[in-house]
Amino acid sequence: MSKGRRGNIQESAQWENSFRRELIGIALPVTLQSLLQSSFAMVDQLMIGQLGSESIAGIGLGGKFASIYTVVLGAVAAAAGIMTAQYVGAEDEEGVGRGYYLNLFLGLLLAAGFMAVCCLFPHEVMRLYTKDGGVRSQAANYLQIYAVSFPLSAISTIMAVFLRCIGKAVWPLAASFFSVLLNTGLNYLFIFGAGPAPAMGVRGAAVASVIAQAAGLVLTGVYFWHLGKERRPCRSFSMSKKSWVQYLGILMPILVCEFVWSLGENGYAVIYGRLGTDSCAAMTMTGPVQGLTIGLLSGVSQAAGIMIGRRLGKAAYEEAYRDGKRMMLCGVMGSAVLSLLLLLLGRTYVSVYNVDLQVQAISYQILLVFALISPIKVQNMILGGGIIRSGGMTRYVMWIDMIGTWVFGVPLGCLAAFVWKLPIPQVYFILSLEEVVRFMCAQQRV
């Protein structure tokens, strides 16, 4: 073997090992943290599931509106991640601090607005989702209390983004793990009642989530403070006109994109809610499984944004493109395995809920549809949420999401539900075809 060829093989092996270490170092903590955060919803719903279909549907619809805030906050976090990763790559400490505090302020501003709406007008909001008075009351009770956690999640989310970008992702993971354990214990205490604590039902699930979120924030904040002045982001608020243009160019397309997408998802929830309590409960039952499945591969998407952002900050364009293709392959393989597990274990999962056999059967059929469409959904998450955005093409991602949701998803869902009168599993499959449209547009761009 020639020396040149041997050198190329050694160089390729070194790159492969370096890629794996960096990917695992970022993706594994992020994935575990996403799974722990998703388990908040799963623990709530599994326990609420023992109270019947009305309570399941109520917590599902209340959580769906709250997800608008979560998605918008995620957009701010995505912009913070892009900025911070590139500033870290360029070793610009002032830029890192400016990005941190600017996005923290914006996150708190959004939290205050959403919390005001949810606390003052919960019944009016839930009236948009369902005609069932019992379900609407349960959803409003949950939403009004859960909204108190919005400012807490804003602070902890932006802190976690900063820590991940400087290679300190383990502590936010540990804080999330503690929060989940606390949430589980408090759920049992407040939902069903134990000792001096009264049985609060849906309200108890919201109270438990708020307390657990607060505990997680305290732990993350303590570690953040003990980083020391030399590691904490410097307090920099001044931005030149050029910096503002760059920041808004990154943030606004992501913000508009995520907000419009979230409105589309809530449009789907309105469709499900108006198909009846059983259909809404069945869809809600599948939510935690969908969240956990996507959460298992969310680390790849986050890693794509951070790793490729670093390479672009160093102008290593060929390396960025090569790593992006490898991440897409990881997504395909991982999602295929998870879909197979979902097919095998889906019936066991739905049987845990204390609902009619008909509701369990509908829920399992929805899981089958999700198993079919999830590999494409994961690819879109990696492409749009990580690779394309890290290159600054946030406006293109915005148009992909808007076209997929509002030109295909919502109209097809309304036709399937209200014109063709199809059952909810078929409605879900038809509106999920938007994922195919998004993938075609994103793949062409890459």
Disulfide bonds with the S-S distance in Angstrom:
none
